[in-house]
Amino acid sequence: MELLKVCVGQPRAVRSKSGWTGIHKLPVDGAVPVGRLGLSGDHILDTENHGGVEQAVYIYTTPDYAYWAERLGRELEPGTFGENFLFSELESATVSIGQRFQVGTVLLEIASARMPCVTLAERMGDPGFVKKFREARRPGMYARVIEEGEVRAGDAVIWANQLPQGTETILDNFEAFYARHPGAATVTTG
């Protein structure tokens, strides 16, 4: 498996309540330092709902991108979903909470699924995108940084631990959130 892209976002104005977002991420070249709170040069503006130690790095994958390209009928650029890392070959929904990955000199541990918000819907230009994202069951995954270091596009992504069968997966985590908050999937912009 490979780290295909490393993406960071600069502040941009949005219509959401915070007024600013860092969801518009673009790929960067070269080595990027990764600390406990995320990537150097990446801006998290709505810190009440995003970022922090438990959401230091957001990871999306090429199978997830392929699904959306087919569903939306267009190619999507890396960074579209606000991800920091684009991994090859992995169905993110099947990854277990607690799974560790060595990427460059950084050790990551999967912490939770991503829950979509109105900023993602605005980014996608579709007021109903939160519901579509929920129904697709392809949330991507947030990771905490266990060991700080550097990454660059092209680094190998190595499975760094074995977890017992039956460990909660990203999809389990995603579904559990919606079981507790059934109305969250109907959030719209506008």
TORDRENSE-198069 format. One record per residue (C-alpha): residue number from 1; residue in one letter; x, y negated, z. Coordinates in steps of 0.001 Angstrom, whole numbers, plus 500000, padded with zeros to 6 digits. Each point is the difference from the previous one (the first is absolute). Layout:
% TORDRENSE-198069
{num: NUM, residuo: A, x: X, y: Y, z: Z}
...
//
This chain:
% TORDRENSE-198069
{num: 1, residuo: M, x: 500000, y: 500000, z: 500000}
{num: 2, residuo: E, x: 501209, y: 496475, z: 499256}
{num: 3, residuo: L, x: 499471, y: 496448, z: 501192}
{num: 4, residuo: L, x: 499007, y: 498482, z: 496660}
{num: 5, residuo: K, x: 499433, y: 496400, z: 501084}
{num: 6, residuo: V, x: 500675, y: 497787, z: 502999}
{num: 7, residuo: C, x: 497559, y: 497063, z: 500178}
{num: 8, residuo: V, x: 499755, y: 496866, z: 502123}
{num: 9, residuo: G, x: 497420, y: 497232, z: 500113}
{num: 10, residuo: Q, x: 500178, y: 496235, z: 500275}
{num: 11, residuo: P, x: 497225, y: 497918, z: 501616}
{num: 12, residuo: R, x: 497017, y: 499169, z: 497771}
{num: 13, residuo: A, x: 496764, y: 498190, z: 500719}
{num: 14, residuo: V, x: 496795, y: 502096, z: 500042}
{num: 15, residuo: R, x: 496340, y: 499402, z: 500793}
{num: 16, residuo: S, x: 500005, y: 502353, z: 503010}
{num: 17, residuo: K, x: 499753, y: 498695, z: 503552}
{num: 18, residuo: S, x: 503769, y: 499935, z: 500524}
{num: 19, residuo: G, x: 500470, y: 497847, z: 496891}
{num: 20, residuo: W, x: 503329, y: 501644, z: 499130}
{num: 21, residuo: T, x: 501167, y: 503462, z: 498972}
{num: 22, residuo: G, x: 503145, y: 501931, z: 499169}
{num: 23, residuo: I, x: 498137, y: 502737, z: 498074}
{num: 24, residuo: H, x: 501324, y: 498832, z: 496620}
{num: 25, residuo: K, x: 503192, y: 502058, z: 500069}
{num: 26, residuo: L, x: 502584, y: 500195, z: 497232}
{num: 27, residuo: P, x: 502843, y: 502476, z: 499429}
{num: 28, residuo: V, x: 503487, y: 498886, z: 501005}
{num: 29, residuo: D, x: 503409, y: 501261, z: 498915}
{num: 30, residuo: G, x: 502944, y: 500966, z: 502148}
{num: 31, residuo: A, x: 500299, y: 501001, z: 503620}
{num: 32, residuo: V, x: 497209, y: 498795, z: 502295}
{num: 33, residuo: P, x: 500473, y: 500003, z: 503786}
{num: 34, residuo: V, x: 497174, y: 501682, z: 501935}
{num: 35, residuo: G, x: 499521, y: 499195, z: 503684}
{num: 36, residuo: R, x: 497502, y: 501051, z: 502648}
{num: 37, residuo: L, x: 497439, y: 497499, z: 498675}
{num: 38, residuo: G, x: 500479, y: 500698, z: 496301}
{num: 39, residuo: L, x: 501963, y: 498863, z: 496978}
{num: 40, residuo: S, x: 502214, y: 496955, z: 499874}
{num: 41, residuo: G, x: 498333, y: 497379, z: 497805}
{num: 42, residuo: D, x: 496496, y: 501477, z: 500354}
{num: 43, residuo: H, x: 497385, y: 497667, z: 501450}
{num: 44, residuo: I, x: 497083, y: 501220, z: 502127}
{num: 45, residuo: L, x: 497666, y: 497052, z: 500609}
{num: 46, residuo: D, x: 496924, y: 501545, z: 501657}
{num: 47, residuo: T, x: 501882, y: 501472, z: 502969}
{num: 48, residuo: E, x: 496762, y: 500607, z: 501884}
{num: 49, residuo: N, x: 499124, y: 502781, z: 497523}
{num: 50, residuo: H, x: 503260, y: 500882, z: 498237}
{num: 51, residuo: G, x: 503644, y: 500674, z: 500703}
{num: 52, residuo: G, x: 501656, y: 500695, z: 503314}
{num: 53, residuo: V, x: 501934, y: 503076, z: 501053}
{num: 54, residuo: E, x: 497193, y: 502434, z: 499063}
{num: 55, residuo: Q, x: 499534, y: 498479, z: 496519}
{num: 56, residuo: A, x: 503588, y: 499048, z: 499204}
{num: 57, residuo: V, x: 500005, y: 501595, z: 496529}
{num: 58, residuo: Y, x: 497051, y: 500749, z: 497700}
{num: 59, residuo: I, x: 500532, y: 502886, z: 497556}
{num: 60, residuo: Y, x: 497978, y: 500825, z: 496894}
{num: 61, residuo: T, x: 500734, y: 502720, z: 497452}
{num: 62, residuo: T, x: 500005, y: 500663, z: 496269}
{num: 63, residuo: P, x: 497073, y: 502480, z: 500136}
{num: 64, residuo: D, x: 497951, y: 497287, z: 501744}
{num: 65, residuo: Y, x: 500979, y: 497478, z: 497312}
{num: 66, residuo: A, x: 499107, y: 502484, z: 497241}
{num: 67, residuo: Y, x: 496552, y: 500491, z: 501549}
{num: 68, residuo: W, x: 499336, y: 496247, z: 500093}
{num: 69, residuo: A, x: 501355, y: 499392, z: 496495}
{num: 70, residuo: E, x: 497544, y: 502581, z: 498664}
{num: 71, residuo: R, x: 497111, y: 498772, z: 502152}
{num: 72, residuo: L, x: 500540, y: 496322, z: 499169}
{num: 73, residuo: G, x: 500979, y: 500590, z: 496380}
{num: 74, residuo: R, x: 503231, y: 498017, z: 500231}
{num: 75, residuo: E, x: 503593, y: 500349, z: 501075}
{num: 76, residuo: L, x: 500888, y: 498554, z: 503381}
{num: 77, residuo: E, x: 503335, y: 498450, z: 500888}
{num: 78, residuo: P, x: 501970, y: 501221, z: 503040}
{num: 79, residuo: G, x: 499038, y: 497903, z: 503008}
{num: 80, residuo: T, x: 496357, y: 499657, z: 498914}
{num: 81, residuo: F, x: 498716, y: 501688, z: 503170}
{num: 82, residuo: G, x: 502323, y: 498013, z: 502242}
{num: 83, residuo: E, x: 502352, y: 502918, z: 500500}
{num: 84, residuo: N, x: 503625, y: 499580, z: 500986}
{num: 85, residuo: F, x: 501083, y: 503393, z: 498678}
{num: 86, residuo: L, x: 498792, y: 501913, z: 496945}
{num: 87, residuo: F, x: 500802, y: 503719, z: 500394}
{num: 88, residuo: S, x: 499918, y: 502489, z: 497133}
{num: 89, residuo: E, x: 498220, y: 503373, z: 499980}
{num: 90, residuo: L, x: 498145, y: 499873, z: 503306}
{num: 91, residuo: E, x: 496289, y: 500092, z: 500810}
{num: 92, residuo: S, x: 500001, y: 497612, z: 502950}
{num: 93, residuo: A, x: 496700, y: 501308, z: 501397}
{num: 94, residuo: T, x: 501622, y: 503388, z: 500725}
{num: 95, residuo: V, x: 502928, y: 498624, z: 502025}
{num: 96, residuo: S, x: 499829, y: 500569, z: 503766}
{num: 97, residuo: I, x: 500080, y: 497327, z: 502666}
{num: 98, residuo: G, x: 503451, y: 500295, z: 501569}
{num: 99, residuo: Q, x: 501680, y: 501174, z: 496788}
{num: 100, residuo: R, x: 503459, y: 498490, z: 499655}
{num: 101, residuo: F, x: 501753, y: 498978, z: 496805}
{num: 102, residuo: Q, x: 503622, y: 499013, z: 499515}
{num: 103, residuo: V, x: 500186, y: 497267, z: 497347}
{num: 104, residuo: G, x: 503423, y: 498482, z: 499418}
{num: 105, residuo: T, x: 501370, y: 499430, z: 503502}
{num: 106, residuo: V, x: 496496, y: 499436, z: 501445}
{num: 107, residuo: L, x: 498034, y: 502613, z: 501936}
{num: 108, residuo: L, x: 496222, y: 499493, z: 499796}
{num: 109, residuo: E, x: 497192, y: 501698, z: 501917}
{num: 110, residuo: I, x: 496468, y: 500011, z: 498605}
{num: 111, residuo: A, x: 497683, y: 498222, z: 502452}
{num: 112, residuo: S, x: 496568, y: 499583, z: 498378}
{num: 113, residuo: A, x: 497900, y: 499604, z: 496885}
{num: 114, residuo: R, x: 499404, y: 496583, z: 498497}
{num: 115, residuo: M, x: 496495, y: 498628, z: 500496}
{num: 116, residuo: P, x: 498969, y: 497684, z: 497151}
{num: 117, residuo: C, x: 499027, y: 496412, z: 500663}
{num: 118, residuo: V, x: 498400, y: 497110, z: 498138}
{num: 119, residuo: T, x: 503443, y: 498710, z: 499025}
{num: 120, residuo: L, x: 500566, y: 503211, z: 498001}
{num: 121, residuo: A, x: 496617, y: 499487, z: 498312}
{num: 122, residuo: E, x: 500978, y: 496434, z: 499134}
{num: 123, residuo: R, x: 503395, y: 501208, z: 498736}
{num: 124, residuo: M, x: 498257, y: 502514, z: 497727}
{num: 125, residuo: G, x: 497503, y: 497386, z: 498766}
{num: 126, residuo: D, x: 497074, y: 502186, z: 501070}
{num: 127, residuo: P, x: 497737, y: 499052, z: 502939}
{num: 128, residuo: G, x: 498959, y: 503664, z: 500342}
{num: 129, residuo: F, x: 503514, y: 501440, z: 499983}
{num: 130, residuo: V, x: 500082, y: 500806, z: 503739}
{num: 131, residuo: K, x: 497163, y: 502486, z: 499448}
{num: 132, residuo: K, x: 501689, y: 501454, z: 496895}
{num: 133, residuo: F, x: 503291, y: 500380, z: 501874}
{num: 134, residuo: R, x: 498232, y: 501747, z: 502875}
{num: 135, residuo: E, x: 498153, y: 502363, z: 497630}
{num: 136, residuo: A, x: 503213, y: 500848, z: 498120}
{num: 137, residuo: R, x: 501579, y: 501363, z: 503205}
{num: 138, residuo: R, x: 503489, y: 498904, z: 498882}
{num: 139, residuo: P, x: 501017, y: 497670, z: 502810}
{num: 140, residuo: G, x: 503758, y: 500116, z: 499877}
{num: 141, residuo: M, x: 501898, y: 500027, z: 503264}
{num: 142, residuo: Y, x: 501538, y: 497688, z: 502534}
{num: 143, residuo: A, x: 503321, y: 500927, z: 501555}
{num: 144, residuo: R, x: 501955, y: 498914, z: 503021}
{num: 145, residuo: V, x: 503770, y: 499571, z: 499738}
{num: 146, residuo: I, x: 501855, y: 502470, z: 502228}
{num: 147, residuo: E, x: 503481, y: 499101, z: 498741}
{num: 148, residuo: E, x: 500677, y: 496643, z: 498374}
{num: 149, residuo: G, x: 502173, y: 499767, z: 496906}
{num: 150, residuo: E, x: 499819, y: 499240, z: 496286}
{num: 151, residuo: V, x: 498093, y: 501380, z: 497038}
{num: 152, residuo: R, x: 500105, y: 499425, z: 496264}
{num: 153, residuo: A, x: 497877, y: 501176, z: 497094}
{num: 154, residuo: G, x: 501307, y: 503363, z: 498840}
{num: 155, residuo: D, x: 500774, y: 501323, z: 503498}
{num: 156, residuo: A, x: 498999, y: 503590, z: 500714}
{num: 157, residuo: V, x: 497065, y: 500501, z: 502374}
{num: 158, residuo: I, x: 500785, y: 502967, z: 502251}
{num: 159, residuo: W, x: 497566, y: 501833, z: 502290}
{num: 160, residuo: A, x: 501744, y: 499652, z: 503383}
{num: 161, residuo: N, x: 497941, y: 502194, z: 502355}
{num: 162, residuo: Q, x: 497571, y: 502915, z: 500133}
{num: 163, residuo: L, x: 496625, y: 499563, z: 501661}
{num: 164, residuo: P, x: 497637, y: 502752, z: 501153}
{num: 165, residuo: Q, x: 497258, y: 501046, z: 497624}
{num: 166, residuo: G, x: 496758, y: 498217, z: 500822}
{num: 167, residuo: T, x: 501660, y: 496694, z: 500923}
{num: 168, residuo: E, x: 497749, y: 497021, z: 499241}
{num: 169, residuo: T, x: 500474, y: 498806, z: 496423}
{num: 170, residuo: I, x: 499704, y: 496543, z: 498497}
{num: 171, residuo: L, x: 496595, y: 500988, z: 498596}
{num: 172, residuo: D, x: 498867, y: 501282, z: 503434}
{num: 173, residuo: N, x: 501083, y: 496675, z: 501509}
{num: 174, residuo: F, x: 498185, y: 498042, z: 497271}
{num: 175, residuo: E, x: 496764, y: 501979, z: 500416}
{num: 176, residuo: A, x: 500128, y: 499724, z: 503805}
{num: 177, residuo: F, x: 500133, y: 496205, z: 499707}
{num: 178, residuo: Y, x: 496879, y: 499953, z: 497813}
{num: 179, residuo: A, x: 498208, y: 502427, z: 502318}
{num: 180, residuo: R, x: 500538, y: 497429, z: 502781}
{num: 181, residuo: H, x: 499258, y: 496969, z: 497756}
{num: 182, residuo: P, x: 497501, y: 501108, z: 497324}
{num: 183, residuo: G, x: 499185, y: 496474, z: 498824}
{num: 184, residuo: A, x: 503627, y: 499118, z: 499294}
{num: 185, residuo: A, x: 499826, y: 501453, z: 496477}
{num: 186, residuo: T, x: 497333, y: 497519, z: 498947}
{num: 187, residuo: V, x: 502085, y: 496868, z: 500635}
{num: 188, residuo: T, x: 499991, y: 497739, z: 496947}
{num: 189, residuo: T, x: 501541, y: 496704, z: 499000}
{num: 190, residuo: G, x: 498152, y: 497029, z: 498678}
//
